């Protein structure tokens, strides 16, 4: 079974500062996808950033970037110039082809609660 | 586009009651999914569908049923509700399963007492 571990249950950051959320995963696959989702108090899951495992270049979306270390099975999210609207739960997720089910399956970590302090 | 919509937003059920959680997407996505999120946990897949008329079980399907008669709709049926089904339920859709982004609805909070 695939596991996704987020070792930081809660974090806080001052507004305008930079914060890094960690995520590690366990897999024997070589082809897979990694995601960071944001869940604000409204509970809606919002995609933040996505990384294909076959790409060496780290994905970037405006203030959000990842540090993807495939050999170490690490996928951290860096948020630059933190804003109050970044306050949310952040979930790391792993997707791979599940041969038994005959489909792709998305596995989520338990989440990191990020608070941005004014 | 409204994206993925879910109804109701919140519901309280008594043990043994049944209900249907509605999910509709207007993006013409073939793939649709139902997840549940228990407190302090990530999401777990209940059922998914690869197109109209085709559904399959996910990680935690017991106590639930689904149907997919149209591309747009993917209702989740709870029969004989139990306290263990107290959770937040998310519906999602994607154009394809191969690493495509899944678009999530706002969730339905269900409380079984």
Boltz contact constraints between the chains, C-beta under 6 A:
constraints:
  - contact:
      token1: [A, 33]
      token2: [B, 99]
      max_distance: 6.0
  - contact:
      token1: [A, 43]
      token2: [B, 107]
      max_distance: 6.0
  - contact:
      token1: [A, 44]
      token2: [B, 106]
      max_distance: 6.0
  - contact:
      token1: [A, 45]
      token2: [B, 104]
      max_distance: 6.0
  - contact:
      token1: [A, 47]
      token2: [B, 101]
      max_distance: 6.0
  - contact:
      token1: [A, 91]
      token2: [B, 42]
      max_distance: 6.0
  - contact:
      token1: [A, 103]
      token2: [B, 97]
      max_distance: 6.0
  - contact:
      token1: [A, 104]
      token2: [B, 97]
      max_distance: 6.0
  - contact:
      token1: [A, 108]
      token2: [B, 42]
      max_distance: 6.0
  - contact:
      token1: [A, 108]
      token2: [B, 43]
      max_distance: 6.0
  - contact:
      token1: [A, 109]
      token2: [B, 42]
      max_distance: 6.0
  - contact:
      token1: [A, 110]
      token2: [B, 41]
      max_distance: 6.0
  - contact:
      token1: [A, 110]
      token2: [B, 42]
      max_distance: 6.0
